[in-house]
Amino acid sequence: MNAHHERYCQRCSTRLGRDQTDRRCSPCRRAAVDQAAVTPPVVSADFWQRSGLRQALAERHIGRVFHEYRHAHTPVIKQVELGEWLGLTQSRISRIEADPKPVTDLAKLDVWARIMRIPPALLWFSSPHASQTLGASALPPRMVSVDGNEQGERSTVDRRDALKALTGLGIAAAGSGLLGESPWQRLADTLGGHRAADAATVTLIENRTAEFFRAEETVPARQLLLSLRQHRQAVGSLAMTTSNDELKHRLMAAAGETDALTGWLLFDMQQHREAVDVWRGAVQTAREIGDGPLVACLLGYWSYLLSARGNGTSSCKMLVDAAGYVRGSAAATSSWIAARQAEESAALGESTTALRALDRAVNVFDYANPRTERSWTTFFSASRLGSLAVSTYSRLDHSDTDAMATSLLGSLTPTENKVRALVLADLATSAARHRNYDRAEELANVAAPLAVRTEASLATDRLWEMIELLPKQGNGNAVALREQVTEQLFSGAGSRQ
């Protein structure tokens, strides 16, 4: 193609293929579809002067504010959409709107108001400092399950009520030592600024950080992001106010780990620029505190974004840089980085480099303990290593690809749906590459709904890659498959709006 005819994506400047008629690349087209579901729309100052909204704010009832806010838009914003923005289920939004008794929890009110961009001058409460806001909840953030279970929030209320009941019965005074030294009370007091961070509380913070990484395996990104950001604010506040150097170092590391996952969730939600901003700041902090494995982790996540933008060469260079930070140490992280090198080298057609890197990843994994090494390594199970091996073999058109994938799929647990979706998507892409469209259809029909439901961005990217391999005309089955999977992916993104 002559330079005169080269075309580039208007959003990310990636060079477009000869047959691409859209002015954006596939990842940016998906980002445009999904962007509306990420945050509430920006509104003018006049929006908040509408009589219904002013009345609801004057009544100091956030549920009525929700209702008037939704109906002030055209078309009316659905409860499920507002719930996505606020980290609440549709049923929870409905109850808050209908309940005659208003929500009085200052922490929740402050978070919701900031997300909805309600002008502070119109609020009936003062927005507290971030650490005070988080401390007011007195308990770790709510974890939302895939099916929208609200047990976490309900248990928070139940435990608060239980503590009040104990006080009323006079039991709290007799058991004040137990309550005062309980791990949840220490954590609440520390986050609320009423107690200095000690070693035991910092350990609780580190464990809590690891829980977020474990939750990411089963909880969609947008459901986890709000709680993760609250956690990051709390950890950052503690790191700023802690005078003990050792504890400060551990808290800064926990903040960096949280940033690593935050960036990954933003990447999952196609907010690439925001993800890079988070990772860039975290890399600088990790280098300042001399945390090599954390730098490697951040660069490892970042490499996925470069790959998604079609810049495999830069992704490989970043992974080589990451490997230098864990050479001879941090076995789980080292194994993951090596497996990523294998995957990206295979995509560039560098078979010898890819197979050597994969062999290195498998050998190092024998010495790894992902569950205890660092917070982020909890995701790197044998199954995750297996999915990277399948991806590497698939990209190399290795003869053992199907056998390896069959072995891996047979070993997955029922909850490892993101891994399952990724493996099936890789196999579908491989089948399309070999023009085995019947097999590609069989695999894609399972992978696409699973990838959409779990918001597995890696699997979704592989399916878009498969679509680009399918002809737009000629073969009837292939054309139908192209249209079918495209519709599944777009409709899945639309259903979350």
KEMAR-80019 format. One record per residue (C-alpha): residue number from 1; x, y, z negated. Coordinates in steps of 0.02 Angstrom, whole numbers, plus 50000, padded with zeros to 5 digits. Layout:
N
> num	c1	c2	c3
> NUM	X	Y	Z
...
***
This chain:
497
> num	c1	c2	c3
> 1	50000	50000	50000
> 2	50069	50172	50046
> 3	50091	50297	49907
> 4	49970	50410	49998
> 5	49830	50285	49968
> 6	49872	50236	49789
> 7	49732	50273	49664
> 8	49742	50286	49476
> 9	49617	50272	49334
> 10	49551	50445	49290
> 11	49553	50400	49105
> 12	49716	50306	49071
> 13	49814	50329	49236
> 14	49832	50142	49268
> 15	49852	50105	49454
> 16	49690	50038	49527
> 17	49676	49885	49638
> 18	49643	49901	49823
> 19	49466	49832	49805
> 20	49416	49935	49652
> 21	49284	50062	49703
> 22	49260	50137	49530
> 23	49372	50282	49477
> 24	49411	50192	49313
> 25	49498	50027	49274
> 26	49401	49884	49196
> 27	49453	49920	49014
> 28	49403	50103	49032
> 29	49236	50057	49111
> 30	49201	49947	48960
> 31	49256	50087	48843
> 32	49131	50204	48924
> 33	48989	50081	48897
> 34	49038	50048	48717
> 35	49087	50224	48663
> 36	48910	50282	48624
> 37	48893	50148	48490
> 38	49049	50202	48394
> 39	48996	50364	48309
> 40	48845	50480	48303
> 41	48835	50610	48442
> 42	48903	50784	48413
> 43	48759	50906	48391
> 44	48748	51096	48390
> 45	48725	51200	48233
> 46	48545	51236	48287
> 47	48505	51051	48276
> 48	48508	51058	48085
> 49	48391	51208	48082
> 50	48242	51105	48141
> 51	48099	51116	48018
> 52	48086	50928	47989
> 53	48270	50911	47947
> 54	48273	51066	47837
> 55	48122	51001	47741
> 56	48201	50828	47718
> 57	48363	50906	47656
> 58	48266	51020	47538
> 59	48180	50866	47465
> 60	48351	50790	47426
> 61	48297	50622	47498
> 62	48427	50544	47614
> 63	48298	50419	47680
> 64	48190	50561	47746
> 65	48346	50641	47818
> 66	48381	50478	47909
> 67	48204	50475	47980
> 68	48202	50657	48035
> 69	48379	50644	48105
> 70	48331	50494	48213
> 71	48172	50576	48278
> 72	48258	50740	48315
> 73	48350	50655	48459
> 74	48281	50614	48631
> 75	48264	50470	48650
> 76	48234	50429	48468
> 77	48384	50344	48387
> 78	48341	50168	48328
> 79	48364	50114	48148
> 80	48484	49978	48203
> 81	48592	50108	48293
> 82	48600	50223	48143
> 83	48640	50071	48037
> 84	48788	50027	48149
> 85	48861	50201	48121
> 86	48835	50197	47933
> 87	48885	50015	47904
> 88	48709	49966	47852
> 89	48585	49839	47919
> 90	48424	49892	48005
> 91	48321	49824	47860
> 92	48425	49926	47736
> 93	48395	50086	47837
> 94	48208	50046	47841
> 95	48201	50023	47652
> 96	48298	50184	47618
> 97	48180	50281	47730
> 98	48022	50205	47654
> 99	48073	50205	47471
> 100	47993	50351	47376
> 101	48141	50348	47257
> 102	48293	50431	47339
> 103	48469	50359	47338
> 104	48571	50447	47204
> 105	48740	50359	47224
> 106	48857	50506	47260
> 107	48987	50396	47345
> 108	48862	50329	47471
> 109	48783	50500	47501
> 110	48951	50579	47534
> 111	49006	50445	47658
> 112	48841	50447	47752
> 113	48837	50637	47761
> 114	49014	50645	47831
> 115	48978	50512	47962
> 116	48819	50602	48017
> 117	48914	50768	48016
> 118	48785	50855	47906
> 119	48848	51033	47871
> 120	48910	51039	47689
> 121	48813	51200	47659
> 122	48649	51106	47683
> 123	48688	50966	47561
> 124	48613	50959	47387
> 125	48773	50885	47313
> 126	48957	50933	47317
> 127	49072	50820	47417
> 128	49198	50748	47294
> 129	49381	50713	47330
> 130	49409	50553	47428
> 131	49482	50458	47281
> 132	49340	50513	47168
> 133	49213	50463	47299
> 134	49286	50289	47308
> 135	49308	50276	47122
> 136	49126	50317	47091
> 137	49073	50152	47168
> 138	49171	50063	47031
> 139	49185	49906	47136
> 140	49270	49846	47297
> 141	49181	49896	47459
> 142	49037	49792	47524
> 143	49083	49652	47644
> 144	48950	49626	47777
> 145	48933	49453	47850
> 146	48902	49418	48034
> 147	48717	49391	48002
> 148	48699	49556	47908
> 149	48688	49480	47734
> 150	48675	49616	47603
> 151	48730	49511	47456
> 152	48885	49619	47428
> 153	48786	49780	47404
> 154	48652	49694	47301
> 155	48782	49617	47186
> 156	48860	49789	47161
> 157	48693	49855	47096
> 158	48664	49699	46992
> 159	48833	49714	46907
> 160	48808	49898	46868
> 161	48638	49858	46793
> 162	48714	49716	46693
> 163	48845	49832	46618
> 164	48710	49957	46571
> 165	48609	49819	46490
> 166	48760	49764	46389
> 167	48783	49941	46326
> 168	48600	49955	46277
> 169	48609	49796	46175
> 170	48762	49853	46080
> 171	48865	49712	46154
> 172	48980	49827	46250
> 173	49054	49899	46091
> 174	49094	49727	46023
> 175	49167	49671	46189
> 176	49248	49834	46240
> 177	49417	49751	46247
> 178	49354	49626	46375
> 179	49269	49759	46480
> 180	49412	49882	46469
> 181	49541	49755	46523
> 182	49436	49663	46652
> 183	49514	49670	46826
> 184	49365	49756	46907
> 185	49359	49890	46771
> 186	49546	49922	46785
> 187	49526	49939	46972
> 188	49376	50055	46954
> 189	49465	50164	46825
> 190	49622	50174	46932
> 191	49527	50219	47091
> 192	49427	50348	46993
> 193	49584	50432	46930
> 194	49553	50387	46748
> 195	49699	50267	46731
> 196	49873	50263	46804
> 197	49911	50121	46924
> 198	50001	49976	46842
> 199	50077	49818	46915
> 200	49919	49714	46887
> 201	49808	49843	46974
> 202	49928	49859	47122
> 203	49920	49669	47140
> 204	49730	49684	47147
> 205	49749	49816	47284
> 206	49864	49700	47382
> 207	49744	49554	47364
> 208	49601	49665	47418
> 209	49700	49715	47573
> 210	49727	49532	47616
> 211	49539	49501	47599
> 212	49506	49626	47739
> 213	49623	49531	47854
> 214	49533	49369	47813
> 215	49364	49451	47843
> 216	49420	49511	48015
> 217	49420	49331	48075
> 218	49231	49318	48057
> 219	49160	49495	48039
> 220	49137	49607	48194
> 221	49249	49759	48199
> 222	49119	49896	48179
> 223	49045	49811	48025
> 224	49215	49808	47939
> 225	49287	49976	47988
> 226	49196	50091	47866
> 227	49242	49989	47712
> 228	49421	49972	47774
> 229	49437	50160	47793
> 230	49372	50187	47618
> 231	49501	50063	47555
> 232	49638	50156	47649
> 233	49588	50322	47570
> 234	49597	50244	47397
> 235	49767	50164	47426
> 236	49837	50323	47501
> 237	49775	50426	47353
> 238	49855	50305	47229
> 239	50020	50306	47324
> 240	50024	50496	47316
> 241	49993	50504	47128
> 242	50096	50356	47067
> 243	50264	50404	46993
> 244	50337	50228	46974
> 245	50449	50201	47127
> 246	50421	50014	47140
> 247	50232	50029	47129
> 248	50233	50176	47250
> 249	50330	50070	47376
> 250	50205	49928	47360
> 251	50057	50046	47381
> 252	50135	50127	47535
> 253	50160	49953	47608
> 254	49977	49911	47572
> 255	49926	50074	47657
> 256	50030	50027	47809
> 257	49953	49854	47814
> 258	49781	49933	47807
> 259	49829	50049	47950
> 260	49885	49900	48052
> 261	49713	49820	48036
> 262	49622	49985	48060
> 263	49712	50010	48225
> 264	49667	49833	48277
> 265	49482	49862	48240
> 266	49488	50024	48340
> 267	49570	49927	48482
> 268	49431	49798	48469
> 269	49306	49940	48488
> 270	49398	50009	48641
> 271	49455	50166	48548
> 272	49632	50151	48613
> 273	49692	50328	48584
> 274	49636	50324	48402
> 275	49720	50155	48378
> 276	49886	50221	48443
> 277	49876	50372	48327
> 278	49851	50259	48176
> 279	49990	50139	48225
> 280	50115	50276	48266
> 281	50097	50355	48094
> 282	50107	50186	48008
> 283	50266	50137	48102
> 284	50350	50296	48043
> 285	50300	50261	47862
> 286	50355	50078	47873
> 287	50526	50131	47937
> 288	50543	50261	47799
> 289	50514	50130	47663
> 290	50624	50002	47751
> 291	50485	49874	47778
> 292	50546	49782	47933
> 293	50410	49649	47938
> 294	50276	49785	47930
> 295	50357	49875	48078
> 296	50355	49711	48174
> 297	50171	49685	48131
> 298	50123	49858	48193
> 299	50221	49838	48354
> 300	50145	49667	48379
> 301	49969	49738	48371
> 302	50019	49884	48480
> 303	50085	49766	48615
> 304	49909	49702	48645
> 305	49852	49876	48692
> 306	49994	49897	48817
> 307	49949	49729	48892
> 308	49765	49777	48904
> 309	49817	49931	49003
> 310	49911	49821	49126
> 311	50083	49870	49063
> 312	50154	49698	49028
> 313	50335	49753	49048
> 314	50320	49884	48910
> 315	50226	49758	48802
> 316	50372	49635	48817
> 317	50498	49771	48774
> 318	50397	49819	48620
> 319	50392	49636	48565
> 320	50581	49621	48584
> 321	50596	49774	48473
> 322	50475	49695	48348
> 323	50575	49532	48344
> 324	50729	49629	48292
> 325	50643	49682	48130
> 326	50610	49501	48074
> 327	50759	49407	48144
> 328	50807	49273	48019
> 329	50665	49318	47898
> 330	50475	49329	47880
> 331	50441	49162	47965
> 332	50254	49186	47997
> 333	50277	49358	48074
> 334	50428	49299	48173
> 335	50328	49151	48243
> 336	50184	49264	48293
> 337	50297	49389	48381
> 338	50385	49248	48475
> 339	50218	49175	48529
> 340	50164	49346	48592
> 341	50328	49359	48688
> 342	50287	49192	48768
> 343	50113	49249	48818
> 344	50170	49414	48894
> 345	50322	49338	48982
> 346	50207	49207	49059
> 347	50094	49345	49124
> 348	50246	49420	49211
> 349	50289	49252	49288
> 350	50448	49230	49183
> 351	50422	49046	49148
> 352	50592	49005	49071
> 353	50584	49152	48951
> 354	50404	49111	48907
> 355	50434	48927	48869
> 356	50589	48966	48765
> 357	50493	49095	48664
> 358	50349	48974	48637
> 359	50469	48837	48581
> 360	50547	48961	48459
> 361	50375	49009	48392
> 362	50326	48828	48361
> 363	50490	48786	48275
> 364	50488	48939	48162
> 365	50306	48906	48115
> 366	50363	48748	48023
> 367	50445	48862	47894
> 368	50302	48987	47885
> 369	50173	49009	47749
> 370	50048	49130	47828
> 371	49929	49131	47680
> 372	50059	49203	47561
> 373	50190	49291	47666
> 374	50102	49457	47699
> 375	49923	49520	47711
> 376	49919	49520	47901
> 377	49991	49344	47920
> 378	49833	49267	47848
> 379	49760	49268	48024
> 380	49906	49172	48099
> 381	49848	48995	48071
> 382	49899	48843	48171
> 383	49742	48872	48274
> 384	49795	49049	48317
> 385	49967	48988	48369
> 386	49879	48857	48474
> 387	49775	48989	48563
> 388	49934	49084	48610
> 389	50009	48921	48675
> 390	49855	48888	48782
> 391	49863	49066	48849
> 392	50048	49044	48892
> 393	50020	48877	48978
> 394	49869	48944	49071
> 395	49963	49094	49138
> 396	50104	48980	49195
> 397	49981	48859	49278
> 398	50060	48722	49172
> 399	49995	48547	49205
> 400	49963	48517	49019
> 401	49851	48669	48996
> 402	49686	48573	48990
> 403	49757	48437	48875
> 404	49825	48567	48754
> 405	49660	48665	48755
> 406	49557	48507	48725
> 407	49667	48460	48578
> 408	49653	48635	48503
> 409	49464	48651	48527
> 410	49439	48484	48440
> 411	49533	48546	48287
> 412	49442	48713	48262
> 413	49328	48740	48113
> 414	49150	48807	48140
> 415	49203	48983	48085
> 416	49347	49001	48208
> 417	49235	49070	48343
> 418	49351	49209	48398
> 419	49488	49082	48434
> 420	49362	48969	48521
> 421	49300	49111	48632
> 422	49479	49158	48678
> 423	49530	48981	48725
> 424	49373	48955	48831
> 425	49400	49123	48916
> 426	49580	49076	48957
> 427	49522	48912	49033
> 428	49387	49000	49133
> 429	49515	49123	49201
> 430	49632	48980	49247
> 431	49490	48891	49338
> 432	49446	49049	49434
> 433	49628	49072	49482
> 434	49623	48897	49559
> 435	49455	48934	49641
> 436	49369	48799	49540
> 437	49214	48907	49522
> 438	49100	48771	49454
> 439	49217	48742	49306
> 440	49242	48929	49284
> 441	49054	48951	49272
> 442	49036	48810	49145
> 443	49170	48884	49033
> 444	49120	49066	49053
> 445	48939	49031	49008
> 446	48999	48973	48838
> 447	49140	49098	48814
> 448	49046	49258	48862
> 449	48903	49250	48734
> 450	49027	49196	48599
> 451	49147	49338	48639
> 452	49007	49467	48639
> 453	48930	49404	48476
> 454	49095	49404	48381
> 455	49161	49562	48467
> 456	49318	49466	48515
> 457	49405	49595	48623
> 458	49544	49479	48679
> 459	49420	49351	48744
> 460	49318	49489	48826
> 461	49474	49556	48913
> 462	49514	49382	48981
> 463	49337	49367	49050
> 464	49355	49535	49137
> 465	49519	49468	49207
> 466	49423	49316	49270
> 467	49293	49428	49352
> 468	49430	49519	49448
> 469	49486	49351	49518
> 470	49314	49309	49587
> 471	49271	49360	49767
> 472	49140	49496	49791
> 473	49070	49414	49945
> 474	49076	49252	50042
> 475	49068	49109	49916
> 476	48891	49114	49847
> 477	48930	49026	49682
> 478	49079	49138	49646
> 479	48984	49297	49687
> 480	48840	49242	49576
> 481	48961	49201	49435
> 482	49042	49371	49451
> 483	48874	49459	49435
> 484	48816	49345	49296
> 485	48967	49367	49181
> 486	48976	49554	49217
> 487	48794	49571	49164
> 488	48825	49468	49006
> 489	48971	49577	48953
> 490	48885	49741	48991
> 491	48720	49689	48911
> 492	48814	49629	48758
> 493	48897	49800	48740
> 494	48729	49885	48766
> 495	48640	49780	48635
> 496	48757	49848	48501
> 497	48711	50028	48541
***
